[in-house]
Amino acid sequence: MRTISSGGVDIPALGLGTYRLGGEAGSDLVAAAIAAGYRHIDTATMYGNEAEVGAGIRISGVPRDDLFVTTKIWFDRLEPDDLARAAEASLARLGLDRLDLLLVHWPNRGVPLARTMPALAGLRRRGLTRAIGVANFPSALLREAIAACDEPLATDQVEFHPYLDQSRLLAAVHELGLSLTAYRPLGHGDIVTEPVVTEIAAAHGVTPAQIALAWALNHPDVVVIPKTAHVERLKENLGALAITLSADEMARIRALARPDGRQVNPTFAPDWD
């Protein structure tokens, strides 16, 4: 598994997103992913499945130190004391004594980053997590978060797929020495039906989904965490790591970007790039 070094840790470049994976099926899927070769598992308090993810990790039998586990704290728990309690509760549900990466899931307009980020840094110093970062932060807020934090940030986890132009954020992440973690890399799944994607897939002898994932993975500093509920898709997604796209192929897929390309935009979202 290729890794990306950022914020003091080596992050496996392709991981498993677990949004909406729950119950015994969710635990079994996590265990199956680890058996297939995944070493990066991403969850969040808001997903309501940290206990199931932890169970899947234990079922796998793979040593804890061989895995990279990420969780995220919801935006209503960003005051310092709330943040600490939320992190401790996540660890308890996961059944772990530490995380590899702890993220602020969304910024909160009502809680200044000057209060949240030092508290997040403190959790790293306490040993609750090996690395810290943010999610759904546009470039201006990312810079503000870094300025308010006395520990290095490892990543900004954001929506990232060909329909959404994230070039400004990519440039900022590269400049600041972070990684970008891509969620929803297949969009709603309609990217795999785009003629340019199916044509490139046929040329490489792979699936359109693998091409969409490879497009994200071929960006420097980008980690990709596709979610699937289907065991048969696990190895297919891993296969994207072996695909190298030409500059022309990358550009042709990038040209799918459109003004309405953002798919995750709740009412509490920040002002995007």
N, C-alpha and C positions, 0 to 999 in steps of 0.2 A: 504494500500500500504506500503510494507516494504521500509525503507529508509537506505541509507548509509551516515554516517556523515563524512565529509571531507572538509577541507578548510573553516570551519566555517559555513557550511550549511548542511542540511539534504536533500540528493538527492534521489528522488523516484527511486527505483531500476529498474523499467521498464518504459520506456518512448516511445514516438512516434517519429521516424525519419521522416522527411518531404522532403527529397531529391526528386526532380522532381514532387512534388505535387504542382499544381498551379491552378489559376483561381477559379471560384466558386466551382468546385468540390473539390479543395484543402481546401478551407475554410470550406466547409460542412464536409469533412473528419476529420478535426481538431475538429470541434464542436462535431461530432459523437464520436470521441475518448474520449473527455472530458466527454461526457454523459455516456460513457461506464465505466468510472472510471479512465482513465488516468489523471495524474496530472503533468506529465513531458513532455514538448513539445520541440523538438530540431530542430532548423533551422540554416541558415547561410546566410551571404550576397551573397555568390556565388550561392546559390540555386535560388535566384531571386524571392522568395516567402514570404518574411517577411511581406508584406502587407496582403497577403492572410492568413497567420498564425495569424496575429493580428486580422483580421476580424473573423476568426473561434473562437478565444478566446472570443471576444465580443458576438458573436452569442450564445455561450454556456451558458452565464449568470452566470457562476461560478465566485465567488469573486476572484479578482486578487491575493490576498494573499494565496489562496488555490492552486495556480498553481506554477510550477517551469519551467521557460522559459529560454532556452539556445540559444544563437546565436554565430556565429564565424566570425572573421574578416579575409579576404583573405590576402595572403602573400604579395601582392603588396601594402599593407597599414600598414606596420609595423614600419615606422618611427614615432616618438612620435606625431607630429602634425597630420599626416595622420591617426594614430590609433584613436586619440580622435575624429576627424571629422567622421570617419567611425562608431564609436560606437554611436555617437549622431544621425547619419543618420539612423542606424539600429533601434534605439529607436523610431524615428519619423515614420518610415515605419510600425513598429509593433504597434504603438499607445500606447506605454507604457512609464512610467516615470522612470522605472528602469528594469534591467535584474536580473535574479537570478544567471546566470553563463555566463561569457563572455570568449571566447576562441580565442587564436591564431590558425587559421585553419591549417596552414602549416608553418614550419620554412622557412626562406628566407636566403640563403647563402650570399646574398649581404647586409643584415642588421644585425649587431651584436645584440645578445640577450642583451648585456649590454645597448643598447639603447631602445629596445622594452620592456623588462620586467619591468623596473622602470616606464615606461609610462603606462603599463597595470595596475600596482599596483596603480598608481595615479588615474586611473578611478574608482577603487574600493573605494579609500578614498573619491573621489568626490560624491560617492553614486549612480553612474550610474549602478553599478552592485553589488550584494551581494557577489559574489565570482568570481574568475578568474582561468584560467587554460590554457592548451595547447591541441593541437590535432596533431596526426601524428608525435610525437616526439619519437625517439628511446631513450634508457636509458641514453646514454651519453649526449645527448642534453637536456634531462629532468633534469639531475643533473645540467647542466650548467644554465638552465632556473631558477631553484630554487635558485642557488647561486647568480644570478643577480637580484633577486626579493625580495623586503622587505615586501611583503605581502604573506601569505600562498597560495599555489596552491591547487585547489580542485581535479583536475582530469587530466588525459591524455586520450583523445578520440582517439581510434585507431581501425583499422581493427582487428576483433577478431572472430574466428570461428574454428571448429575442424581441418580444413585443414592447418591452419597456427600455427606453434609453437611460442607462445608468452611467453614462460616460463621465459625467461630472463627479459623481461619487467615486467611481473607480479611480479617477485621477487623484482625488483627495486621499483615498485609502493608500494608494501607492506612495504619494508624497509623505504621508504621515507614518509609513512603515507598518501598517496594519494589514490584516487579511480582510477579505469580504466573504461572508458566508451566504450562499445563495439558497433561499427557500423558494418554493414553487417554481423550480427551474423548467417545468413543462407547461407552465401556465395552467389553464384548466384542462390541458390535454390536447387542445386544438392545434397546438404548434406542430404536432406530429403529422397532421394532415396537410400542412403547407407544401405546395409543389416543390419549392426549393429544397425543403428538408427531405422530402421523400426521394427527390432526384439524387441528392448527395448521399443519402443512405444507400441507394441502389448502387452507386458508384463504388462505395466502400464495402458493399456486401454485409451491411449491418442494418439494424432497425432504425426507423426515424427517431424513436425515443433515445436511442444511444447517441445519435447525432446531436440531438438537442442538449443532452447532458454533456457531450464532448465539447460542444460550443462553449458552454460555461467553463468547463475544466481547462480549456485551452487558453483562457485568460490567466495571466500571471496573478498570483496572490488570491485566487478564488477557490474557496471550498464549496462543495455542492452537497446538499442534504435532501435528495428526493425522498418523498414519502410513497410507500406502496403498502397495500394490504394483501398483496398476492405473492406467495412464496416464489412462484416461478419467475417473477420480475426481479428478484433480488440479484441473481447472477447476471441477468441481462443488463441491469444498471451498472454493476461492477465492470462489465465489459467496456463501458465508455472510457475508462481510464487508459485503455490501450489505443485509442483512436486519436490520430493527429490530423487536424484540418489545415488546409493551406490558407494563406492569407486571403486569397480570393474567395474560398468557401466561407471563411469567417465573415468577410464583408458582405457576401450575399445573404447570409442569415441575419446579420446585423441590420440589413436594410428592411427587415420585417417590422422594425420599431415604428410605432404609431402614436399619435397624440393621446389616444384613449387607452394606451397599453397597460396602465396600472390597474391591477385587479384587486388589491388589498388596500382599501382606503377608508377606514372607519371614521366616525365623526370626531374621535379624539386624536386623529393623526396629526403629526406636525406639518409645517409648511415644507413641502418637498422641494428638492432641487429642480 
